[in-house]
Amino acid sequence: MVLEMLFDWEQRVAHMGMRDRMVSIKDVAALAGVSDRTVSRVVNGEGLIRPKTKKKVQKAIETLGYVPNQAARLMRTSRSNVLGLITDVVSTTPFSTDIVRGIQDALDGTSYTLLTVNTSADPAKEQRAWQVFREHGIGGVFYVTMFHRHVPRDTEFPSTPTVLVNCSDPEQAIPSIVPDDYQGGLDAVRHLVERGHRKIAYVVLNELLLAADLRGRAFFDALATAGIEVRKEWVVPGRVGAIFADKLVAFENARRILNNPDRPTAIVCGNDEIALQVYCAATDLGLRVPDDVSIIGFDDFQVITTGIQPPLTTMALPYRDMGALAVRMLLDIIAGHPQKKKHVEYRCELVLRNSVSSPRLPGARSANST
């Protein structure tokens, strides 16, 4: 069960000396000059309460910032069985929601309830989320990001048991799970080499992303291992600009390198969205995938990978499995079990479809595609 927490209320209790602890029903009763039972009856809408008394209780609740809702009652009665999940903008990202689904599925059948907060990448909201989690005795926290990145070095995490998902701290002091973008990049190139390609281009993910660095290094390393020369003019941007404000330039760049007699026989794409643009560039030039050019993506964003023709061979981000592993790691930490490995790089699997074939010799028919 997921409870969405809203931060549109502000606790006004500094003057009462209660900023550092959760306001209780006894505090409300004391301020209103009534019994605990009376406050409980007002909160729960039970029985007949004099209008004047009800107004006094409601005023005390407002003044103290008491939160008489189901989420707060649940946390007060079952603190150790409530886990928190902090996201940045993951809930608006089509395929990264699989991390959350993986966490939810792994918690099904357990005694744990999941309390989710979407901070929209707002540091102030994130700070308040941690404060509320602390005040309510959350048993542990999943800290999930939309894209693979390092958390800033100055980020201070509370002592609450925490697992970072899709991100890591530079010192790897906090347990974390990330996709192995480097290994995925190696396997993408290796697949093309195994099919016989030696003229391989690369349309790069936004260079500001950590994944772009890891996948890019893998591209160069895999070609070097295979003894294939890197054609620098065939390594072109696919997205440029500030993160969240970047723009696609894959179509024009792919079209430029394909509109040449000496063109690559295969193209590695920084992600599936870029791959879609490369498909369009090839089609615009009258080239067929994979007969004239093989294309391989990254992410396995299935709206694209299974929606285009031919379906796209790609490297799948293991988001759902990462979410499930995060649950196992966090519950082990809460139980006091030692961690065999604090930082996990989860393997990205090759998903074979129909956009890759062996390079075609002049006058020859295309080979079976994958």
C-alpha positions, -999 to 999 in steps of 0.1 A, spaced: 0 0 0 13 34 -9 4 65 11 11 98 -7 24 124 17 15 160 11 37 188 25 11 215 24 9 217 62 34 235 84 40 226 121 37 257 143 50 244 175 84 262 182 68 284 209 56 253 227 91 237 228 79 208 208 98 213 175 120 183 181 93 158 189 60 147 174 29 165 188 7 141 207 -30 140 215 -20 149 252 -5 181 239 -37 190 222 -58 181 252 -36 202 275 -38 233 253 -75 230 248 -82 222 284 -101 190 277 -95 153 282 -76 130 258 -108 112 251 -125 144 241 -98 152 216 -100 116 202 -137 120 198 -133 153 179 -106 138 157 -126 107 148 -160 124 146 -175 104 174 -205 113 196 -220 146 204 -195 174 213 -205 208 223 -197 233 195 -176 255 218 -155 225 230 -151 212 194 -139 247 183 -113 248 211 -100 214 202 -98 222 165 -80 255 173 -55 236 195 -49 211 166 -43 239 142 -20 258 166 2 227 174 2 213 139 -12 180 151 -18 156 122 -49 136 129 -48 114 98 -46 78 90 -9 79 79 1 95 112 -20 71 133 -5 42 114 31 53 121 24 59 158 11 24 163 34 5 139 65 25 134 89 -3 127 67 -16 99 66 16 79 93 21 52 98 54 34 106 60 -3 120 93 -14 120 100 -52 131 130 -72 109 130 -103 109 92 -108 71 89 -108 69 110 -140 94 89 -159 77 62 -179 102 33 -174 120 42 -142 87 37 -123 97 0 -126 120 6 -96 90 16 -75 70 -14 -88 99 -37 -79 99 -24 -44 62 -26 -40 61 -62 -54 89 -73 -31 70 -59 -1 38 -76 -9 31 -103 16 52 -87 42 41 -67 72 56 -35 58 37 -4 46 54 20 21 52 57 25 62 75 -7 73 111 -11 80 127 -45 102 157 -40 102 169 -76 140 174 -71 134 202 -47 160 202 -19 137 218 6 110 192 0 136 164 4 149 179 37 113 180 50 107 145 39 137 133 60 125 153 89 90 138 88 105 103 84 127 109 115 99 123 136 76 93 128 102 66 134 103 53 99 120 19 99 141 24 68 142 45 36 146 38 -2 162 68 -18 154 65 -56 165 88 -84 152 91 -120 186 86 -137 219 70 -127 239 96 -108 261 103 -78 245 121 -49 263 153 -40 292 149 -17 277 173 9 245 153 11 238 143 47 218 112 52 202 106 86 210 75 107 179 58 95 187 26 76 189 37 39 195 21 5 202 43 -25 186 30 -57 198 42 -92 224 64 -75 254 61 -51 275 83 -29 310 89 -42 325 72 -11 301 43 -14 296 45 23 258 40 20 244 8 5 235 14 -31 223 -3 -62 229 10 -97 227 -4 -133 260 -16 -147 260 9 -176 296 1 -184 290 -36 -188 259 -29 -208 279 -7 -232 305 -35 -236 279 -61 -244 262 -39 -269 294 -35 -289 304 -71 -285 271 -82 -300 277 -62 -331 313 -74 -334 301 -110 -330 277 -104 -359 307 -93 -380 305 -56 -378 337 -35 -379 324 -2 -391 305 9 -359 293 44 -351 280 58 -318 253 84 -312 260 96 -277 237 102 -247 238 137 -231 274 140 -220 264 155 -187 249 122 -175 270 96 -156 255 69 -179 269 87 -209 304 85 -195 301 49 -185 285 37 -218 309 59 -238 340 45 -221 326 10 -228 322 18 -265 358 28 -269 371 -1 -247 351 -27 -266 364 -15 -300 399 -14 -287 396 -50 -274 383 -61 -308 411 -43 -326 387 -19 -344 398 16 -351 375 43 -337 363 66 -364 360 99 -345 337 114 -372 313 86 -364 310 95 -327 283 122 -326 259 137 -300 224 125 -297 212 149 -270 228 183 -260 220 209 -234 213 211 -197 197 180 -181 159 183 -182 163 211 -208 183 192 -234 172 187 -270 175 158 -295 201 162 -322 203 125 -331 183 127 -363 205 153 -381 238 138 -368 228 102 -377 216 114 -411 250 131 -418 271 100 -411 247 77 -430 245 100 -461 279 89 -473 291 60 -494 316 52 -467 291 48 -439 289 26 -408 272 -8 -410 260 -5 -374 252 22 -349 252 20 -311 227 45 -296 229 61 -262 193 51 -254 162 40 -272 149 75 -277 180 83 -297 177 50 -315 142 60 -327 158 92 -342 184 71 -359 157 48 -374 140 79 -388 173 92 -403 179 59 -420 144 58 -434 147 93 -446 177 83 -467 159 52 -480 181 28 -459 166 -3 -444 171 -16 -408 189 -40 -404 196 -47 -441 216 -15 -447 224 -5 -411 221 -23 -378 209 -4 -348 212 -12 -311 197 8 -282 199 11 -245 172 11 -217 145 -12 -232 118 15 -231 92 -8 -246 69 19 -260 97 24 -284 115 -9 -286 84 -30 -294 65 -2 -312 89 4 -341 95 -18 -370 116 -38 -369 116 -41 -331 147 -27 -315 175 -49 -301 186 -31 -269 202 -34 -235 176 -35 -207 179 -15 -176 171 -39 -147 149 -14 -128 123 -39 -114 150 -63 -102 170 -34 -86 138 -25 -67 134 -60 -54 171 -62 -44 168 -29 -26 140 -44 -4 162 -74 5 191 -52 13 171 -28 35 153 -55 54 187 -72 61 201 -39 73 171 -34 96 175 -70 109 212 -63 117 225 -88 91 260 -79 76 260 -68 40 281 -91 17 284 -62 -8 276 -26 0 276 -13 -36 259 -34 -63 262 -29 -100 233 -48 -115 238 -64 -149 220 -50 -179 208 -78 -202 208 -79 -240 173 -81 -254 175 -96 -289 149 -84 -314 152 -76 -351 173 -45 -356 207 -62 -359 220 -85 -386 254 -93 -400 268 -67 -424 256 -73 -459 281 -78 -487 274 -60 -520 248 -80 -539 241 -104 -510 209 -110 -491 207 -99 -455 213 -125 -427 189 -134 -400 185 -104 -377 185 -100 -339 
